[in-house]
Amino acid sequence: MDCEYIEDYFKRGFTTDEILNLLADSHGVVLSKRTLERILSKKQLWRRKNKTDVAEVATFIEQQLETSGQCHGYRWMHQKCWLHGIVTDRETVRILLQLLDGEGVDLRSRNRLRRRIYHSCGPNYVWHIDGYDKLKPFGIAISGCIDGFSRKMIWLEAYKTNKDPKIIAGYFMDAVINAGGCPARLRLDLGTENGHMAEMQQFLHFSENQAETDNVTFGPSTGNQRIERWWLTLRSECVQFWMDLFDKLSVDGYFSDNFLDKVRQIHNSRSPHGRPSILHAVPHLYGGRDCLHHVDLEKVQVCLDECVFKDFPCDEDVFHICVDLMSEYNLKLTNDVFETVNLYIALRQLINNELDH
């Protein structure tokens, strides 16, 4: 039996019971708990043995604190450690964060939130969709969709616009194809960018044999509870780092807002506790049911014909110029944040030099 997904689930921090449920429901593989434990032991996957040296854990956390990891609390950082193959316990991560980033810990500990009650029948009952504009001054427009029951992200896309209704409809149809159906309901705001998507949702649900149902709910963004709460998490755990980084570029004179620079446990009594991926995959364990509405492929194709999909992340001419310059000057694109910033500055200077001549 291929055990790659067992190792993946283990490294993502799932418990043995959660792994067993995922194997049975998502892969059709039924194992006993003892068999799973033997497989994990054979692959030397333990949670309390062979822990990574504390110095190595500290080094990893220090590296994370240099980028958007500086926004993370100890629970999020502990999960990141596991995802990167670092075996440690949550308490060790908490202590290291206190030592390495005491100021950040103090800032995060002051947050307070009065929670509202949320109820959903199960996964794919409501998809909450909204745009996020905090990085829009720097040309990055984000669109997101979250499942109301499980809090699983259906899509999270960054592009040069999140106001084109055909682009947003493209995100929606990609998600419908990947899920094999559409949700029972959509929760949207009244922006024009949502018009195509709302019509497609109604079209996919329409049947001559069924009475018309209310499958699109419009309302203000401030009332779109699930996605608004996720935007708060995104801001605190990731986006704030990029806002600060881009602001510094602007202050240092490397961003002038012109065509060249634009790149265009839940404490809720009615919401189940658990990991989003588990809640979404096996909702019956939490008293829910999958509400996915299976759709006609011919209808899907009709909708796809009305969509526009992402192409160039910025102005097309600027994109091609940058590609040519990178080839000419042997400049490499990396995953390192600060090396990428240096690449951006170098390309910007090269283009400005050409324009000056």
C-alpha positions in Angstrom: 0.0 0.0 0.0 1.3 3.5 -0.9 1.8 5.3 2.4 2.9 8.6 1.1 -0.4 10.3 2.1 -0.1 8.7 5.6 3.2 10.5 6.1 1.8 13.7 4.7 -1.1 13.6 7.1 1.2 12.9 10.0 3.5 15.8 9.1 0.5 18.1 8.9 -0.2 17.3 12.6 -3.3 15.1 12.3 -4.0 12.7 15.1 -4.1 8.9 14.4 -7.9 9.0 14.6 -8.1 11.8 12.1 -5.7 10.0 9.8 -7.8 6.8 10.0 -11.0 8.8 9.1 -9.3 10.5 6.2 -7.9 7.2 4.8 -11.4 5.6 5.0 -13.4 8.5 3.6 -11.0 10.1 1.1 -9.0 7.0 0.0 -11.2 4.0 0.7 -8.4 2.5 2.8 -9.6 1.0 6.1 -6.9 0.3 8.7 -7.0 -0.5 12.4 -5.4 1.9 14.8 -2.7 -0.7 15.6 -1.8 -1.2 11.9 -1.5 2.6 11.4 0.8 2.8 14.4 3.0 0.1 13.0 3.2 1.9 9.7 4.2 5.1 11.4 6.7 3.3 13.6 8.3 1.6 10.5 8.6 5.0 8.8 10.1 6.4 12.1 7.3 8.9 12.5 6.9 9.7 16.2 5.6 12.7 18.0 7.4 12.2 21.3 10.6 10.4 20.2 13.5 11.6 18.1 12.7 15.2 18.7 14.7 17.7 16.7 17.5 19.4 18.6 16.3 22.6 20.3 19.1 24.6 18.6 17.8 23.5 15.2 14.2 24.5 16.2 15.5 27.9 17.3 17.3 28.4 14.1 14.2 27.6 12.1 12.1 29.9 14.2 14.7 32.7 13.7 14.5 32.2 10.0 10.7 32.4 10.1 10.8 35.6 12.2 12.8 37.3 9.4 9.8 37.1 7.1 6.0 36.8 7.6 6.6 34.3 10.4 7.1 37.3 12.7 3.3 37.5 12.7 2.7 34.0 14.0 1.7 32.9 17.4 3.2 29.7 18.9 0.4 27.4 17.7 0.8 28.5 14.1 4.6 28.4 14.4 4.4 24.9 15.9 2.3 23.8 12.9 4.9 25.3 10.6 7.7 23.3 12.3 5.8 20.1 11.7 5.2 20.9 8.0 9.0 21.5 7.6 9.8 18.1 9.2 10.9 19.6 12.6 9.7 17.4 15.4 9.1 19.4 18.6 6.3 20.1 21.1 4.2 23.2 21.3 5.6 24.3 24.7 9.1 24.4 23.3 7.9 26.6 20.5 6.1 28.9 22.9 9.2 29.3 25.1 11.5 29.9 22.1 9.1 32.5 20.7 9.0 34.3 24.0 12.8 34.4 24.0 13.4 35.2 20.4 10.4 37.6 19.8 9.2 38.7 23.2 7.9 42.0 21.8 5.8 40.2 19.2 4.4 37.9 21.8 3.3 40.8 23.9 1.6 42.5 21.0 -0.3 39.4 20.0 -1.4 38.7 23.6 -3.4 42.0 23.7 -6.0 41.0 21.1 -9.5 40.6 22.2 -12.5 39.5 20.2 -16.3 39.3 20.9 -17.5 36.4 18.8 -20.8 36.1 17.0 -22.7 32.8 16.6 -22.4 31.0 13.3 -24.3 28.0 12.1 -23.9 25.8 8.9 -25.4 22.5 7.9 -22.1 21.1 6.6 -19.4 21.6 4.0 -20.4 23.2 0.8 -23.6 24.6 2.3 -22.3 28.2 2.1 -19.2 29.5 0.3 -18.3 33.0 1.6 -16.6 35.1 -1.0 -15.0 38.5 -0.8 -12.1 40.6 -2.0 -9.2 41.8 0.0 -7.6 45.2 -0.8 -4.9 45.8 1.8 -2.2 45.2 -0.8 -4.0 46.9 -3.6 -2.0 50.1 -3.3 0.9 48.0 -4.4 -0.9 46.4 -7.3 -1.9 43.1 -5.6 -5.6 42.4 -5.5 -6.7 39.3 -3.6 -9.9 37.3 -3.9 -10.8 34.6 -1.4 -13.5 32.0 -0.8 -14.0 30.0 2.4 -16.3 27.1 3.3 -18.6 28.3 6.1 -18.8 24.9 7.9 -15.2 23.7 7.8 -13.4 27.1 7.3 -11.4 25.4 4.5 -10.2 27.9 1.9 -11.8 27.1 -1.4 -9.6 29.5 -3.3 -7.2 32.3 -2.5 -6.0 34.2 -5.6 -3.7 37.2 -6.0 -3.8 39.1 -9.3 -3.7 42.6 -10.7 -7.5 43.0 -10.2 -10.2 41.5 -8.1 -13.0 43.7 -9.7 -13.3 42.0 -13.0 -16.5 39.9 -12.8 -15.2 37.4 -15.5 -12.0 36.9 -13.5 -14.0 36.2 -10.3 -16.3 33.9 -12.2 -13.2 32.0 -13.4 -12.1 31.4 -9.8 -15.6 30.1 -9.0 -15.8 27.8 -12.0 -12.3 26.4 -11.3 -13.5 25.6 -7.7 -16.7 24.0 -9.0 -14.7 21.8 -11.3 -12.3 20.8 -8.6 -15.1 20.1 -6.1 -17.3 18.3 -8.6 -20.2 20.6 -7.9 -21.3 23.9 -6.6 -22.3 24.9 -3.0 -25.9 25.1 -1.9 -25.5 28.8 -1.3 -23.1 31.7 -2.0 -22.7 34.6 0.4 -21.6 37.7 -1.6 -21.5 41.4 -1.2 -23.2 43.7 -3.7 -20.1 44.6 -5.8 -20.4 44.4 -9.6 -17.5 41.9 -9.6 -19.9 39.2 -8.2 -22.6 39.5 -10.8 -21.4 36.8 -13.2 -20.7 34.4 -10.4 -24.1 34.9 -8.9 -25.8 34.2 -12.2 -23.7 31.1 -12.8 -24.6 29.8 -9.3 -28.3 30.2 -10.1 -27.8 28.7 -13.6 -26.0 25.6 -12.2 -28.8 25.1 -9.7 -31.7 25.6 -12.1 -33.8 22.6 -12.9 -37.2 22.4 -14.5 -38.1 19.6 -12.1 -37.4 21.6 -9.0 -38.8 24.8 -7.5 -36.5 27.8 -7.6 -34.4 28.1 -4.4 -32.6 30.9 -2.8 -29.0 29.9 -3.5 -27.3 33.4 -3.5 -27.3 35.7 -0.5 -26.2 39.3 -0.9 -25.2 41.6 2.0 -22.5 44.0 3.1 -19.0 42.8 3.4 -18.9 43.6 7.1 -21.6 41.0 7.6 -19.8 38.3 5.7 -18.6 36.8 9.0 -16.6 33.8 7.9 -14.4 35.4 5.2 -14.0 38.6 7.2 -12.7 36.7 10.2 -10.2 34.9 7.8 -9.0 38.2 6.4 -8.2 39.2 10.0 -6.1 36.0 10.3 -4.4 36.7 7.0 -3.5 40.2 8.0 -2.1 39.2 11.4 -0.2 36.0 10.1 1.0 37.2 6.7 -0.1 40.4 5.0 1.2 42.8 7.7 4.7 41.7 6.9 4.3 42.4 3.2 2.6 45.8 3.9 5.6 46.8 6.0 8.0 45.5 3.3 6.3 47.4 0.5 6.0 50.5 2.6 9.8 50.4 3.2 10.3 50.1 -0.6 8.2 53.2 -1.0 10.0 55.1 1.7 13.4 54.1 0.2 12.3 55.4 -3.2 11.9 52.1 -5.0 8.1 52.3 -5.4 6.3 55.3 -6.9 2.9 53.9 -7.8 3.4 54.2 -11.5 2.8 51.6 -14.3 6.3 50.1 -13.7 5.7 49.4 -10.0 2.2 48.0 -10.2 2.0 44.2 -10.2 -1.5 44.4 -10.2 -10.2 26.1 18.8 -13.0 28.2 17.8 -15.0 29.6 20.7 -18.4 29.4 19.0 -21.1 27.3 20.4 -22.7 26.3 17.1 -19.5 25.9 15.0 -17.7 22.5 15.3 -14.2 22.4 16.7 -11.5 20.8 14.5 -9.1 21.1 11.6 -10.7 22.6 8.4 -9.5 19.8 6.2 -10.9 17.1 8.5 -14.2 19.0 8.9 -14.5 19.3 5.2 -13.6 15.7 4.4 -15.6 13.9 7.0 -18.4 16.2 8.2 -20.5 13.3 9.5 -18.1 13.0 12.5 -19.1 16.5 13.5 -22.9 16.3 12.9 -22.8 17.8 9.4 -23.4 16.6 5.9 -21.8 17.5 2.5 -24.1 19.9 0.8 -22.3 19.9 -2.6 -24.7 20.3 -5.5 -23.5 18.2 -8.4 -23.7 20.0 -11.7 -24.3 19.2 -15.4 -21.0 19.3 -17.3 -22.7 21.1 -20.2 -23.7 23.9 -17.9 -20.2 24.0 -16.6 -18.9 24.5 -20.2 -21.4 27.3 -20.8 -20.2 29.1 -17.7 -16.5 28.6 -18.6 -17.1 30.3 -21.9 -18.1 33.4 -20.0 -15.0 33.4 -17.8 -11.6 35.1 -18.0 -8.6 33.4 -16.4 -5.3 34.9 -15.0 -2.5 35.5 -17.5 0.2 38.1 -16.8 0.6 39.3 -13.2 1.3 42.8 -14.3 1.4 45.0 -17.4 2.2 42.6 -20.3 4.9 44.8 -21.8 6.6 45.2 -18.5 6.4 41.5 -17.9 8.2 40.7 -21.2 10.8 43.4 -20.7 11.6 41.9 -17.2 11.9 38.4 -18.6 14.3 39.6 -21.3 16.4 41.6 -18.8 16.6 38.6 -16.5 17.9 36.5 -19.4 20.3 39.2 -20.6 21.8 39.9 -17.2 21.5 36.3 -15.8 19.2 37.3 -13.0 17.5 34.5 -11.2 14.1 34.4 -9.5 14.3 32.8 -6.0 11.9 32.0 -3.2 13.8 34.2 -0.7 11.8 37.3 0.1 14.8 39.7 0.3 16.6 38.3 -2.7 13.3 38.8 -4.7 13.2 42.4 -3.4 16.8 42.9 -4.7 15.7 41.5 -8.0 12.8 43.9 -8.2 15.1 46.8 -7.4 17.6 45.7 -10.0 15.0 45.3 -12.7 13.4 48.6 -11.9 16.7 50.4 -12.2 17.6 48.7 -15.5 14.2 49.7 -17.0 14.5 53.3 -15.7 18.0 53.6 -17.1 16.6 52.5 -20.5 13.8 55.0 -20.2 16.2 57.8 -19.4 18.2 57.1 -22.5 
